[in-house]
Amino acid sequence: MNGGRWTLGVSMCLISITLTGCASLEELRQVQMANRNLVAEKAHLEQELYDLRTTTLSLRGHSDSLEDQLAAKDQLVASLQEENDSLETNFRQAQGLLEKIADRPL
């Protein structure tokens, strides 16, 4: 019988520990609330990360487009500079011819 009482005593202690636990019910609720808040914050941050990645991809595409436009405009500037140099050379030649003609006696 002595072993039965010991078993009963241990069982009662375990039941008592299980029912009261190491933490109070209020502490458990606070931990559960904190857990829910963290889960919600995690979901929010994951959505924000997804949005930022999408924005980054969009901005990269826009940046690539702008770089292409800049390259095309740089080519246009180079072409116009060549044309301007050519026109300036032609102008100087024409001006030289006019001066020769103007210096001729009539």
Rosetta silent file (secondary structure, phi, psi, omega in degrees, C-alpha in Angstrom):
SEQUENCE: MNGGRWTLGVSMCLISITLTGCASLEELRQVQMANRNLVAEKAHLEQELYDLRTTTLSLRGHSDSLEDQLAAKDQLVASLQEENDSLETNFRQAQGLLEKIADRPL
SCORE:     score description
SCORE:     0.000 S_00000001
   1 L     0.000  -31.574 -179.364    0.000    0.000    0.000 S_00000001
   2 H   -59.253  -41.689  177.571    2.884    2.296    0.689 S_00000001
   3 H   -63.859  -34.534  179.705    3.894    2.190   -3.007 S_00000001
   4 H   -67.995  -39.087  177.990    0.314    3.047   -3.970 S_00000001
   5 H   -67.016  -40.204  178.667    0.298    6.106   -1.765 S_00000001
   6 H   -61.681  -44.889  179.148    3.616    7.252   -3.233 S_00000001
   7 H   -63.108  -41.777  178.503    2.229    6.779   -6.751 S_00000001
   8 H   -63.981  -40.619 -179.840   -0.933    8.633   -5.769 S_00000001
   9 H   -65.301  -44.040  178.495    1.147   11.449   -4.264 S_00000001
  10 H   -64.789  -42.079  178.856    3.341   11.749   -7.346 S_00000001
  11 H   -61.073  -42.264 -179.883    0.263   11.680   -9.560 S_00000001
  12 H   -65.720  -39.304  177.942   -1.354   14.453   -7.534 S_00000001
  13 H   -63.965  -43.640  179.258    1.817   16.544   -7.757 S_00000001
  14 H   -63.384  -41.755  178.028    1.965   16.064  -11.515 S_00000001
  15 H   -63.740  -42.095 -179.987   -1.690   16.980  -11.870 S_00000001
  16 H   -63.752  -43.807  178.568   -1.135   20.031   -9.688 S_00000001
  17 H   -64.347  -40.751 -179.021    1.913   21.103  -11.733 S_00000001
  18 H   -65.249  -42.267 -178.127    0.020   20.473  -14.952 S_00000001
  19 H   -71.936  -42.430 -178.734   -2.981   22.501  -13.842 S_00000001
  20 H   -88.492  -34.626  178.719   -1.054   25.404  -12.368 S_00000001
  21 L    65.234  178.011  179.377    2.016   25.099  -14.565 S_00000001
  22 L   -82.664  -24.827 -179.144    5.159   27.145  -14.214 S_00000001
  23 L  -117.020  151.972  179.592    3.508   30.162  -15.793 S_00000001
  24 L   -77.450  165.938  178.347    0.176   31.676  -15.060 S_00000001
  25 H   -61.543  -36.819  178.669   -2.688   31.665  -17.534 S_00000001
  26 H   -64.200  -42.072  177.618   -2.206   35.411  -18.020 S_00000001
  27 H   -63.145  -39.486  178.105    1.444   34.901  -18.944 S_00000001
  28 H   -61.977  -44.771  178.853    0.405   32.213  -21.408 S_00000001
  29 H   -63.546  -38.652  178.284   -2.090   34.580  -23.009 S_00000001
  30 H   -64.523  -41.296  178.499    0.555   37.304  -23.226 S_00000001
  31 H   -65.933  -41.948  178.211    2.962   34.919  -24.941 S_00000001
  32 H   -62.969  -41.071  178.710    0.236   33.793  -27.341 S_00000001
  33 H   -64.933  -43.441  178.281   -0.620   37.437  -28.133 S_00000001
  34 H   -61.447  -40.118  178.285    3.050   38.244  -28.680 S_00000001
  35 H   -62.966  -44.960  178.049    3.304   35.217  -30.968 S_00000001
  36 H   -61.332  -41.540  178.754    0.274   36.348  -32.999 S_00000001
  37 H   -63.028  -42.074  178.967    1.752   39.836  -33.274 S_00000001
  38 H   -66.083  -39.107  177.477    5.072   38.428  -34.463 S_00000001
  39 H   -63.522  -42.700  178.671    3.340   36.210  -37.018 S_00000001
  40 H   -65.823  -42.299  178.787    1.389   39.210  -38.328 S_00000001
  41 H   -63.954  -39.316  177.593    4.526   41.350  -38.431 S_00000001
  42 H   -61.431  -44.831  179.002    6.372   38.586  -40.277 S_00000001
  43 H   -62.441  -41.212  178.371    3.599   38.395  -42.874 S_00000001
  44 H   -63.073  -44.345 -179.276    3.676   42.180  -43.256 S_00000001
  45 H   -67.153  -36.458  176.501    7.460   42.196  -43.680 S_00000001
  46 H   -63.887  -41.011  177.267    7.299   39.375  -46.221 S_00000001
  47 H   -65.379  -41.332  178.995    4.763   41.370  -48.247 S_00000001
  48 H   -63.658  -40.829  177.512    6.925   44.473  -47.967 S_00000001
  49 H   -62.318  -43.641  178.338    9.960   42.479  -49.146 S_00000001
  50 H   -61.022  -45.442  179.597    7.983   41.152  -52.121 S_00000001
  51 H   -61.728  -42.476 -179.680    6.830   44.683  -52.987 S_00000001
  52 H   -66.561  -37.959  176.793   10.372   46.030  -52.726 S_00000001
  53 H   -64.640  -40.946  177.985   11.720   43.257  -54.942 S_00000001
  54 H   -63.508  -44.012  178.188    9.036   44.012  -57.521 S_00000001
  55 H   -62.635  -41.983  178.787    9.861   47.719  -57.359 S_00000001
  56 H   -59.758  -44.780  178.767   13.570   46.945  -57.708 S_00000001
  57 H   -62.935  -41.313  178.791   12.948   44.888  -60.842 S_00000001
  58 H   -63.407  -44.329  179.900   10.794   47.659  -62.280 S_00000001
  59 H   -66.252  -36.298  176.828   13.428   50.281  -61.520 S_00000001
  60 H   -63.059  -42.625  177.703   16.153   48.132  -63.073 S_00000001
  61 H   -62.103  -42.886  179.292   14.088   47.849  -66.243 S_00000001
  62 H   -65.449  -41.470  178.704   13.517   51.601  -66.267 S_00000001
  63 H   -62.255  -43.561  177.689   17.212   52.230  -65.631 S_00000001
  64 H   -60.723  -41.618  179.003   18.167   49.926  -68.516 S_00000001
  65 H   -62.816  -43.849  179.058   15.748   51.793  -70.773 S_00000001
  66 H   -65.002  -37.783  177.718   17.219   55.148  -69.745 S_00000001
  67 H   -64.936  -38.923  176.422   20.738   53.867  -70.355 S_00000001
  68 H   -63.292  -43.276  178.405   19.706   52.753  -73.855 S_00000001
  69 H   -63.177  -41.004  178.957   18.210   56.181  -74.525 S_00000001
  70 H   -63.300  -42.675  178.895   21.367   57.859  -73.252 S_00000001
  71 H   -62.195  -41.826  179.033   23.544   55.700  -75.505 S_00000001
  72 H   -64.237  -39.770  179.907   21.362   56.579  -78.506 S_00000001
  73 H   -70.799  -35.705  175.524   21.592   60.282  -77.667 S_00000001
  74 H   -61.938  -40.384  177.028   25.359   60.024  -77.217 S_00000001
  75 H   -64.697  -40.600  178.129   25.557   58.525  -80.710 S_00000001
  76 H   -62.916  -43.272  178.279   23.383   61.327  -82.046 S_00000001
  77 H   -60.741  -44.811 -179.840   25.611   63.938  -80.387 S_00000001
  78 H   -62.542  -41.600  179.001   28.716   62.316  -81.897 S_00000001
  79 H   -64.558  -43.948  179.048   27.075   62.233  -85.317 S_00000001
  80 H   -66.010  -35.206  177.791   25.995   65.869  -85.052 S_00000001
  81 H   -65.219  -41.702  176.783   29.498   66.858  -83.910 S_00000001
  82 H   -61.753  -44.347  179.781   30.992   65.156  -86.972 S_00000001
  83 H   -63.940  -40.667  178.398   28.481   66.925  -89.205 S_00000001
  84 H   -63.093  -43.300  177.790   29.229   70.242  -87.503 S_00000001
  85 H   -61.210  -42.190  179.558   32.981   69.737  -88.013 S_00000001
  86 H   -64.002  -44.312  179.029   32.391   68.938  -91.673 S_00000001
  87 H   -64.367  -38.619  178.558   30.199   72.032  -92.151 S_00000001
  88 H   -64.624  -41.218  177.447   32.780   74.191  -90.409 S_00000001
  89 H   -62.523  -44.772  178.430   35.500   72.862  -92.739 S_00000001
  90 H   -62.997  -39.020  179.334   33.296   73.543  -95.768 S_00000001
  91 H   -63.434  -44.728  179.659   32.524   77.030  -94.476 S_00000001
  92 H   -62.830  -39.667  178.058   36.223   77.845  -94.056 S_00000001
  93 H   -64.500  -43.603  179.337   36.962   76.597  -97.565 S_00000001
  94 H   -65.244  -40.327  179.004   34.132   78.692  -98.999 S_00000001
  95 H   -63.940  -40.014  177.288   35.277   81.708  -97.022 S_00000001
  96 H   -63.159  -40.869  177.817   38.829   81.242  -98.367 S_00000001
  97 H   -64.489  -42.254  179.052   37.519   81.078 -101.928 S_00000001
  98 H   -62.396  -39.480  178.692   35.469   84.233 -101.414 S_00000001
  99 H   -65.759  -38.799  176.478   38.514   86.062 -100.098 S_00000001
 100 H   -63.555  -42.494  179.311   40.530   84.972 -103.144 S_00000001
 101 H   -66.113  -40.668 -178.249   37.789   86.141 -105.437 S_00000001
 102 H   -67.306  -30.203 -179.744   37.454   89.420 -103.561 S_00000001
 103 H   -79.918  -12.881  179.660   41.207   90.060 -103.856 S_00000001
 104 L   -70.714  143.185  174.702   41.198   89.617 -107.651 S_00000001
 105 L   -74.461  146.118  179.234   41.254   92.682 -109.707 S_00000001
 106 L   -77.671    0.000    0.000   38.111   93.318 -111.709 S_00000001
